[in-house]
Amino acid sequence: MKPTRIALAVTLACPLASLAQTADPSAPATDRAPATPTGPVAHDSHATAADTPVRHLGIVTVRSARPSSLPTQIPTTTEGVTREDIERSVNATDAEDALKYFPSLLVRKRYIGDYNHAILSSRASGTGNSARSAVYADGILLSNWLGNGVGGLSFPPRWSMVTPEEIERVDVMYGPFSAAYPGNSADAVVDYVTRMPEKFEVHAKVGYVVQPFDLYNAHGTHRAKQASASIGSREGDFAWWINLNRTESEGQPLTFANRLASNGSAGATGTPVTGAVAGRNSAGQSWYLIGAGTQYDTTQDHLKIKLAYDFTPTLRASYLIGVWRNESDGNSTSWLRDASGNAVYSGPISIGNTTFSGNQALGAGDFAATREKLLHLMHGLTLKSHTGGEWDWETAASLYDYQRDDKRQNGAPQPAALNGGAGTLADGSGTGWNTLAAKGSWRPFGQGGEHVLDFGAQQDSYRLRYRTTRLANNWLTEDEGTLASAVRGNTRLQSVWAQDVWRFADDWVFVPGLRAEHWEATEGRTDFSATSGTDRPSRRENHLSPKAALSWQWLPDTLLRASLGRAVRNPTVAELYGATSSTNSQYINDPSLRPERSWTTELSAEQDLGAATARLTFFAENTRDAIYSQSTYDSTANSFITRVTNVKRIETRGIEAALTSRDWLTRGLDVNGSLTFTNSKIRENDGYIATPGDTLGKWQPNIPRWRATALASYRFTEQWSGTVAGRYSGRQYRTLNNADTNGDAYMGVSRYATVDLRAVYRVNRQWTAAVGIDNVNNDKYWNFHPYPQRSYVAELKFDL
């Protein structure tokens, strides 16, 4: 895998993060060659010199029939990776794995198929800020901006709507420097381009992963199985593609029941137990770990159908439908044993000479069992021209629908609860979002002329419906009970935007842009019980977000860039109205939240070194009224409480260095790496966690000071390749007041350094086998939950 950077631009129809040959837009669709990456990306190491394209810095225009959500040329940092690099260098079991070695990026993926916590973080946004990045697939929104983070509800991007096998390439644009995107793009825009065939194709793949896991008193081996099949073709002007995927995954335990030693009382009046593990929590306090929970056994099915029709050689209509089904059992286990060796799940207990009784006695919240059934649908329709002439245009619509979204949880202690009894049912059906967009490009002086004007209008609408009821008799089978809580509300963002690529001199390009937005929140209501509810007044706001980017080809091999952009991230429905509660957690909303306003600056220098490209980037962000969901653990109530609030001002400064090479030092060796230093601190804040002023001067949560990636891939022969890759992240905090000083514990955020291996053998034209190991050094690291330990991967792939 090789993240590569575009020298200056991401172009209209085909988002390549490398320079490319230009296809003839007037040629019939069946005769168009796909755009071919050049330079340090993915040319055949055995090609002749005459076949090898020449790499240079500067703006390059790529025209292709492939739809893309990325705009035309913006001189800012863009990284990308191709399908060939992913297959050769990444142990990719989920779509988000394609981002694993990008500079300054991290996806909080805890296990294979992680659907509710896999949040993207980037330069100035941590793993609790999912609403500050934008993820698209073929121009269709995957980011879930119904909420932010993983509070009472969870809002990671819908990664599962893309499988690794269908990815053609992935591009990332850093920063809010394009007027084409809403304020949720404050930190990064990710665009997946998936495959569309030019001839008949059949693909199949099976994979198997084994993870031995040993932590506290949890010991076991967890496995995942995957199988996928794809078939597609083009007949004349019509192309189609069908992709099927099934994942069966056993994740490691993610939570750990516990008791603070200070909450116990002297004496041994409860049930004497053994099996507790003594340690210190993330705040350095003495506690006992007494059991493991949130161990998911997950089965996921994915179906994607894509259709495309070329009305003319330069006008294409595309439609896709994606279906994702998830059934997940969340299980928990007590480590405590009584004198007879029986597992203890409830009642007062005594650990040594310390007793936990009253509200510290064991209950259903300590050892939760969950049963989830989800069925989500995604539709996308696009009509797009790609003439490359004076005018091009595009219209697009998408819909994401929570057709079924049920989560059941026990309300009585185990083991009896596994057969029924009281509990809760949380129903999210009726939730979803839809988008409408129209955009165009005007080139008054032709392709590559002095001006290229891009403009558009958008509407994004979000609808949250989440209802939790208490089930009195059988939480496993009952349909509905008495109301426990309910959340409803809508938000809508209407936008118009324009930006101009102005080549005002031979070596200079200036791209000014402006985005105007109208945001409204309506129909908000929060019910705290069957008898207590509040209707929320509607809200409306207008915002302007200017953008500007400048590039200068200072020397033939040196490119300088500067970018400036404002982003306004409006509150989400869940942050405004989403008060929810379960047996052991509570989310407290705030309908008066102010929008988050960020100014971001980037200065870059990029150097062509022949076999390599080097980049050095300084970035800075100043964010006012940052919206944060802060979770704290109330040990007395034995419950997590999450509050959403505005943080008055967060200041981030950083430097990012990246190097990409192809055939470096010796033929067949590709090396790339990155190193990022970030200083991100809270400079102003009226709120506090424990005492007034306790957040001032503290590090922004989940932003490490240092992070790094490194990857070396060697093509031994045309059949064999091997990859060694590493990732590092320094010290960071989870809380706004940085009280979690012990990162190497449950609920902490730790340093980590991992090494990954992958070897690929191409048996023949049809068959390819791969084996790999993630986290070879078996680092036991945390981001609230434990990440996977050493994992062994095997794959077998067939291509026809």
ChimeraX attribute file (.defattr): number of C-alpha atoms within 10 A of each C-alpha:
attribute: neighborCount
match mode: 1-to-1
recipient: residues
	/A:1	30
	/A:2	30
	/A:3	32
	/A:4	28
	/A:5	30
	/A:6	25
	/A:7	30
	/A:8	28
	/A:9	25
	/A:10	31
	/A:11	22
	/A:12	25
	/A:13	24
	/A:14	23
	/A:15	30
	/A:16	32
	/A:17	29
	/A:18	30
	/A:19	30
	/A:20	21
	/A:21	17
	/A:22	16
	/A:23	18
	/A:24	16
	/A:25	18
	/A:26	14
	/A:27	12
	/A:28	14
	/A:29	23
	/A:30	17
	/A:31	11
	/A:32	17
	/A:33	14
	/A:34	16
	/A:35	19
	/A:36	17
	/A:37	18
	/A:38	20
	/A:39	24
	/A:40	25
	/A:41	26
	/A:42	20
	/A:43	16
	/A:44	12
	/A:45	15
	/A:46	12
	/A:47	9
	/A:48	8
	/A:49	8
	/A:50	7
	/A:51	10
	/A:52	14
	/A:53	15
	/A:54	12
	/A:55	17
	/A:56	17
	/A:57	21
	/A:58	21
	/A:59	20
	/A:60	21
	/A:61	22
	/A:62	24
	/A:63	22
	/A:64	25
	/A:65	23
	/A:66	20
	/A:67	24
	/A:68	22
	/A:69	24
	/A:70	26
	/A:71	23
	/A:72	24
	/A:73	22
	/A:74	29
	/A:75	29
	/A:76	31
	/A:77	26
	/A:78	26
	/A:79	24
	/A:80	26
	/A:81	27
	/A:82	24
	/A:83	20
	/A:84	16
	/A:85	17
	/A:86	24
	/A:87	17
	/A:88	22
	/A:89	28
	/A:90	25
	/A:91	26
	/A:92	19
	/A:93	23
	/A:94	20
	/A:95	20
	/A:96	24
	/A:97	18
	/A:98	28
	/A:99	24
	/A:100	21
	/A:101	25
	/A:102	26
	/A:103	23
	/A:104	25
	/A:105	20
	/A:106	23
	/A:107	18
	/A:108	21
	/A:109	20
	/A:110	21
	/A:111	26
	/A:112	23
	/A:113	25
	/A:114	19
	/A:115	20
	/A:116	16
	/A:117	23
	/A:118	26
	/A:119	29
	/A:120	29
	/A:121	23
	/A:122	22
	/A:123	28
	/A:124	31
	/A:125	23
	/A:126	25
	/A:127	23
	/A:128	25
	/A:129	26
	/A:130	27
	/A:131	29
	/A:132	30
	/A:133	27
	/A:134	26
	/A:135	25
	/A:136	21
	/A:137	22
	/A:138	20
	/A:139	20
	/A:140	25
	/A:141	25
	/A:142	23
	/A:143	24
	/A:144	23
	/A:145	28
	/A:146	26
	/A:147	25
	/A:148	27
	/A:149	27
	/A:150	20
	/A:151	27
	/A:152	25
	/A:153	19
	/A:154	19
	/A:155	25
	/A:156	29
	/A:157	25
	/A:158	24
	/A:159	21
	/A:160	23
	/A:161	21
	/A:162	24
	/A:163	22
	/A:164	21
	/A:165	25
	/A:166	23
	/A:167	20
	/A:168	16
	/A:169	22
	/A:170	26
	/A:171	28
	/A:172	27
	/A:173	25
	/A:174	23
	/A:175	30
	/A:176	32
	/A:177	33
	/A:178	36
	/A:179	30
	/A:180	26
	/A:181	20
	/A:182	26
	/A:183	26
	/A:184	23
	/A:185	25
	/A:186	30
	/A:187	24
	/A:188	25
	/A:189	23
	/A:190	25
	/A:191	25
	/A:192	28
	/A:193	26
	/A:194	21
	/A:195	17
	/A:196	22
	/A:197	15
	/A:198	20
	/A:199	13
	/A:200	14
	/A:201	15
	/A:202	17
	/A:203	17
	/A:204	19
	/A:205	19
	/A:206	18
	/A:207	20
	/A:208	19
	/A:209	23
	/A:210	18
	/A:211	22
	/A:212	16
	/A:213	19
	/A:214	13
	/A:215	13
	/A:216	15
	/A:217	16
	/A:218	16
	/A:219	12
	/A:220	12
	/A:221	13
	/A:222	19
	/A:223	19
	/A:224	22
	/A:225	18
	/A:226	20
	/A:227	18
	/A:228	22
	/A:229	20
	/A:230	20
	/A:231	18
	/A:232	21
	/A:233	17
	/A:234	20
	/A:235	12
	/A:236	13
	/A:237	15
	/A:238	18
	/A:239	21
	/A:240	22
	/A:241	22
	/A:242	20
	/A:243	22
	/A:244	19
	/A:245	23
	/A:246	20
	/A:247	23
	/A:248	21
	/A:249	24
	/A:250	24
	/A:251	24
	/A:252	31
	/A:253	28
	/A:254	21
	/A:255	19
	/A:256	24
	/A:257	21
	/A:258	21
	/A:259	24
	/A:260	20
	/A:261	18
	/A:262	12
	/A:263	15
	/A:264	19
	/A:265	15
	/A:266	12
	/A:267	13
	/A:268	16
	/A:269	15
	/A:270	17
	/A:271	19
	/A:272	19
	/A:273	21
	/A:274	19
	/A:275	17
	/A:276	21
	/A:277	16
	/A:278	16
	/A:279	15
	/A:280	18
	/A:281	23
	/A:282	21
	/A:283	15
	/A:284	14
	/A:285	12
	/A:286	14
	/A:287	19
	/A:288	19
	/A:289	23
	/A:290	28
	/A:291	25
	/A:292	25
	/A:293	21
	/A:294	21
	/A:295	21
	/A:296	24
	/A:297	20
	/A:298	21
	/A:299	20
	/A:300	20
	/A:301	20
	/A:302	20
	/A:303	21
	/A:304	22
	/A:305	18
	/A:306	21
	/A:307	18
	/A:308	20
	/A:309	19
	/A:310	21
	/A:311	13
	/A:312	12
	/A:313	18
	/A:314	19
	/A:315	18
	/A:316	22
	/A:317	19
	/A:318	21
	/A:319	18
	/A:320	20
	/A:321	19
	/A:322	20
	/A:323	18
	/A:324	21
	/A:325	18
	/A:326	22
	/A:327	18
	/A:328	20
	/A:329	18
	/A:330	19
	/A:331	18
	/A:332	22
	/A:333	24
	/A:334	23
	/A:335	22
	/A:336	21
	/A:337	18
	/A:338	15
	/A:339	10
	/A:340	7
	/A:341	10
	/A:342	11
	/A:343	18
	/A:344	24
	/A:345	24
	/A:346	18
	/A:347	16
	/A:348	20
	/A:349	25
	/A:350	22
	/A:351	21
	/A:352	13
	/A:353	13
	/A:354	19
	/A:355	23
	/A:356	25
	/A:357	18
	/A:358	9
	/A:359	14
	/A:360	20
	/A:361	19
	/A:362	23
	/A:363	20
	/A:364	20
	/A:365	19
	/A:366	28
	/A:367	27
	/A:368	25
	/A:369	27
	/A:370	22
	/A:371	19
	/A:372	19
	/A:373	16
	/A:374	19
	/A:375	18
	/A:376	21
	/A:377	19
	/A:378	23
	/A:379	19
	/A:380	21
	/A:381	20
	/A:382	21
	/A:383	20
	/A:384	24
	/A:385	22
	/A:386	23
	/A:387	20
	/A:388	23
	/A:389	15
	/A:390	13
	/A:391	18
	/A:392	20
	/A:393	18
	/A:394	19
	/A:395	18
	/A:396	21
	/A:397	21
	/A:398	21
	/A:399	18
	/A:400	23
	/A:401	19
	/A:402	21
	/A:403	15
	/A:404	19
	/A:405	20
	/A:406	20
	/A:407	20
	/A:408	25
	/A:409	25
	/A:410	30
	/A:411	25
	/A:412	22
	/A:413	22
	/A:414	23
	/A:415	16
	/A:416	11
	/A:417	20
	/A:418	17
	/A:419	11
	/A:420	19
	/A:421	18
	/A:422	18
	/A:423	26
	/A:424	27
	/A:425	28
	/A:426	23
	/A:427	24
	/A:428	22
	/A:429	19
	/A:430	15
	/A:431	22
	/A:432	23
	/A:433	23
	/A:434	20
	/A:435	20
	/A:436	16
	/A:437	18
	/A:438	18
	/A:439	20
	/A:440	19
	/A:441	24
	/A:442	19
	/A:443	20
	/A:444	14
	/A:445	12
	/A:446	14
	/A:447	16
	/A:448	16
	/A:449	13
	/A:450	17
	/A:451	20
	/A:452	23
	/A:453	19
	/A:454	25
	/A:455	21
	/A:456	20
	/A:457	19
	/A:458	21
	/A:459	18
	/A:460	20
	/A:461	20
	/A:462	22
	/A:463	21
	/A:464	25
	/A:465	20
	/A:466	24
	/A:467	21
	/A:468	27
	/A:469	22
	/A:470	23
	/A:471	25
	/A:472	16
	/A:473	13
	/A:474	18
	/A:475	27
	/A:476	22
	/A:477	12
	/A:478	17
	/A:479	11
	/A:480	17
	/A:481	16
	/A:482	13
	/A:483	18
	/A:484	22
	/A:485	24
	/A:486	25
	/A:487	23
	/A:488	24
	/A:489	26
	/A:490	25
	/A:491	26
	/A:492	21
	/A:493	20
	/A:494	19
	/A:495	23
	/A:496	20
	/A:497	23
	/A:498	22
	/A:499	26
	/A:500	24
	/A:501	24
	/A:502	18
	/A:503	18
	/A:504	12
	/A:505	10
	/A:506	9
	/A:507	14
	/A:508	16
	/A:509	25
	/A:510	22
	/A:511	23
	/A:512	22
	/A:513	23
	/A:514	21
	/A:515	25
	/A:516	17
	/A:517	21
	/A:518	15
	/A:519	19
	/A:520	18
	/A:521	24
	/A:522	17
	/A:523	15
	/A:524	23
	/A:525	22
	/A:526	24
	/A:527	22
	/A:528	18
	/A:529	14
	/A:530	12
	/A:531	9
	/A:532	10
	/A:533	14
	/A:534	11
	/A:535	13
	/A:536	18
	/A:537	12
	/A:538	14
	/A:539	14
	/A:540	12
	/A:541	12
	/A:542	13
	/A:543	17
	/A:544	16
	/A:545	23
	/A:546	22
	/A:547	23
	/A:548	23
	/A:549	23
	/A:550	22
	/A:551	26
	/A:552	20
	/A:553	20
	/A:554	13
	/A:555	11
	/A:556	12
	/A:557	15
	/A:558	19
	/A:559	21
	/A:560	23
	/A:561	24
	/A:562	21
	/A:563	26
	/A:564	23
	/A:565	24
	/A:566	27
	/A:567	30
	/A:568	24
	/A:569	21
	/A:570	25
	/A:571	25
	/A:572	26
	/A:573	27
	/A:574	33
	/A:575	28
	/A:576	27
	/A:577	27
	/A:578	32
	/A:579	26
	/A:580	26
	/A:581	22
	/A:582	23
	/A:583	19
	/A:584	19
	/A:585	20
	/A:586	18
	/A:587	22
	/A:588	21
	/A:589	22
	/A:590	17
	/A:591	22
	/A:592	15
	/A:593	18
	/A:594	18
	/A:595	19
	/A:596	24
	/A:597	21
	/A:598	25
	/A:599	21
	/A:600	23
	/A:601	21
	/A:602	22
	/A:603	20
	/A:604	21
	/A:605	19
	/A:606	25
	/A:607	19
	/A:608	18
	/A:609	13
	/A:610	14
	/A:611	15
	/A:612	18
	/A:613	22
	/A:614	19
	/A:615	21
	/A:616	18
	/A:617	20
	/A:618	18
	/A:619	22
	/A:620	21
	/A:621	24
	/A:622	19
	/A:623	24
	/A:624	22
	/A:625	20
	/A:626	22
	/A:627	26
	/A:628	20
	/A:629	23
	/A:630	20
	/A:631	20
	/A:632	16
	/A:633	14
	/A:634	12
	/A:635	15
	/A:636	11
	/A:637	12
	/A:638	22
	/A:639	18
	/A:640	19
	/A:641	19
	/A:642	23
	/A:643	18
	/A:644	22
	/A:645	20
	/A:646	20
	/A:647	23
	/A:648	17
	/A:649	20
	/A:650	24
	/A:651	21
	/A:652	22
	/A:653	18
	/A:654	19
	/A:655	19
	/A:656	21
	/A:657	20
	/A:658	23
	/A:659	22
	/A:660	24
	/A:661	24
	/A:662	24
	/A:663	17
	/A:664	16
	/A:665	11
	/A:666	9
	/A:667	13
	/A:668	19
	/A:669	19
	/A:670	25
	/A:671	24
	/A:672	26
	/A:673	23
	/A:674	23
	/A:675	18
	/A:676	22
	/A:677	19
	/A:678	21
	/A:679	17
	/A:680	26
	/A:681	20
	/A:682	22
	/A:683	20
	/A:684	17
	/A:685	20
	/A:686	13
	/A:687	16
	/A:688	14
	/A:689	15
	/A:690	10
	/A:691	9
	/A:692	11
	/A:693	15
	/A:694	17
	/A:695	25
	/A:696	19
	/A:697	18
	/A:698	19
	/A:699	25
	/A:700	26
	/A:701	25
	/A:702	24
	/A:703	27
	/A:704	26
	/A:705	16
	/A:706	20
	/A:707	25
	/A:708	23
	/A:709	24
	/A:710	21
	/A:711	24
	/A:712	19
	/A:713	25
	/A:714	20
	/A:715	19
	/A:716	12
	/A:717	12
	/A:718	12
	/A:719	13
	/A:720	16
	/A:721	20
	/A:722	20
	/A:723	22
	/A:724	19
	/A:725	24
	/A:726	20
	/A:727	21
	/A:728	16
	/A:729	20
	/A:730	16
	/A:731	17
	/A:732	24
	/A:733	26
	/A:734	28
	/A:735	22
	/A:736	25
	/A:737	21
	/A:738	18
	/A:739	17
	/A:740	20
	/A:741	19
	/A:742	19
	/A:743	23
	/A:744	21
	/A:745	23
	/A:746	23
	/A:747	23
	/A:748	23
	/A:749	28
	/A:750	26
	/A:751	19
	/A:752	16
	/A:753	18
	/A:754	20
	/A:755	20
	/A:756	21
	/A:757	23
	/A:758	23
	/A:759	22
	/A:760	22
	/A:761	18
	/A:762	16
	/A:763	11
	/A:764	10
	/A:765	10
	/A:766	12
	/A:767	15
	/A:768	17
	/A:769	18
	/A:770	22
	/A:771	19
	/A:772	23
	/A:773	21
	/A:774	23
	/A:775	22
	/A:776	16
	/A:777	13
	/A:778	16
	/A:779	16
	/A:780	21
	/A:781	22
	/A:782	22
	/A:783	23
	/A:784	19
	/A:785	21
	/A:786	23
	/A:787	19
	/A:788	25
	/A:789	22
	/A:790	20
	/A:791	20
	/A:792	20
	/A:793	21
	/A:794	19
	/A:795	19
	/A:796	17
	/A:797	19
	/A:798	16
	/A:799	16
	/A:800	11
